Every structure is written in structure tokens, then in C-alpha cells.
């Protein structure tokens, strides 16, 4: 609605403000009012080539424009349940795949769910509240913005991390394809935004460091690597099943592996984002590969990410060892 009104107003091409201009501005202001009250300010951040991307600035944390106005308040208002399982990922890190896998494990069934992933950053609370237990929920939020009730109740959490090279490339295609961001920049411009943390959910490096810091003191968080899931999904399924204390047979593991292939999920899962795609192609299911970034990164860009990885993650990088992995994949 907002983008349509902006386009309509722009097409008027009238130098002096008319009643129509005033009406359009009032409607836009009214739509933004709850966001402004919540401290979620609409911003445009330009890449190095001057191409803008639409986002919201939430006290320094950048978010998509389509988050609900109460997204920050959910840190306090969200009511967790003792048997909730919370999946934590930075965007473009296998969230949908992990959600499907964990949902199958907790249900003991390999039928692909017709519903879309239950994302607490976007779903209405009244919808989340009526879901049957155990709920498998997802978030991209940093440690400081995750609802406190998950920690109070000591809910099981699974942190899935994907290497920053592949995340950056996947994120680039994602924001270019979604109408929400109104971004049409090129790879080199987006790369600068990613490295600076000027993308939705801000810095991959900060997000990863903060969550990895918690691992040593919080035994209710399991670290899973996207690349390890690709390499040996059955082994990772066994780790997740032990962590969640749910039964898993070899037959179930093989069935989950078969049903959650990238091709099968891209073909059979309902994808609401297609309605907002510029191309009619899913922004979520693109390739799902490991190491595709080597086809896009220059040597200089790859080195800049490696330096940021060492600098920002410190000792936490040894939990991931992505520099070695990235060089191996190339």
C-alpha cells in the first residue's frame, strides 16, 4: 500500500502541494505512526554506488520494513512455554531448512508441513499463542532482543550459523528480489553494506559473536553449522535429537533427509514471499549450496571478510573454523 501511494504521489509531478498530495502524505504518516511511537524509524541507507535500501532503524538495529510495530516490545511481552524450541539464525542461514528438520523430529513425522515457518519476529502473537505444543519457533534477533521468557524458562535453543561469505551472497539476491527493500544495487555496492552491518539485522559478525559467547555458559543452546548439515545431515539429526531428548530411528533420519532436500522443499513448500518477489521466483529458495560465493567474491572482498571474521569473532572463530572451510571450498 505504501509503495503504491508513493508512486501515485510521484506521478502527479505537481510543483505546489495540492489536496491530493496532502491526503497521500496523511495516509503515509498514519501508517508510520505506530512504528514511530515504537522507535522503529523508516530509513533509506545507500550503498557505495548510491543505491538506497529501505529498512527500519530500531535504536541502532536495522530491520525489514515489514516487521510488526510491537517487534521490540516482544522482548518483554512474549510468553514462552517450557517445551518451546527456539531456532536462532542470522538471515539466509538455513532457517527454513532447520525449522522443517526440527519440526519433523519433534513430531516424529516426515510430512512436509503446509504452513510456513513460525517466525516470532513477524507472526502475529495471537497466531503464535494458539499453536499446539511443542512449538518450534524461529528468530533472527540478536541476544539482546530475544524474548526474555525463553531464558527464564530455560527453553531449548538451536543456534545455526552459516559462513559469512555464502550468507552475504544469498542475502544480496534476497534483498534484490524482494519488493520490501526496493533495492536494485549491484553486488559490489551490497558487499560494502554487508561488511559494515548496514543490512537487515545488522552485522553478521556481531550477531554471531554475541550468540557464540553464550555457548560456554548456557547448556540449553546447541550450535549447528549449516555446512555440517550439508555434509552429513544424519549425523546432525542425531545431535539435535539427543539435545532435544526425542527418539530418532535410522528410518526416520533417512526419511527426513529425503524429504528435506533443497529440490523437494523448493518444489513443495508454501512460500509466501513469492507474492512479494520482483521476479516471481522465490527469494527464499535460491540455491542452498555451500561455497557458491567463490563465483562472486573478488580476492580483495574475500580477504576483507576474513579479516573482519578474525577481528570481530576473536576466540569464537575456533568454534566455526570458517576461514579454513572457505579456502577449502574454493
Buried (B, 14 or more C-beta within 10 A) or exposed (E): EEEEBEEEBEEEEEEEEEEEEEEBEEBBEEEBEEBEEBEBEBBEBBBBEEBBBBBBBBEEBBBBBEBBBBBBBBBEEBEBBEEBBBBBBBBBBBBBBBBBBBBBBBEEBBEBBEEBBBBBBBBEBEEBEEBEEBBBBBBBBBBEBBBBBBBEBEBBBBBBBBBBBBBBBBBBBBBBBBBBBBBEBEBEBBBBBBBBBBBBBBBBBBBBBBBBBBBEEEEBBBBBBBBBBBEEBEEBBBBBBEBBEBEBEEEBBBBBBEBBEBEEBBEEBEBEBBEEBBEEBBBBBBEBBBBBBBEBBEEEBBEBBBEBBEEBBEEBBEBBEBBEBBEEBE
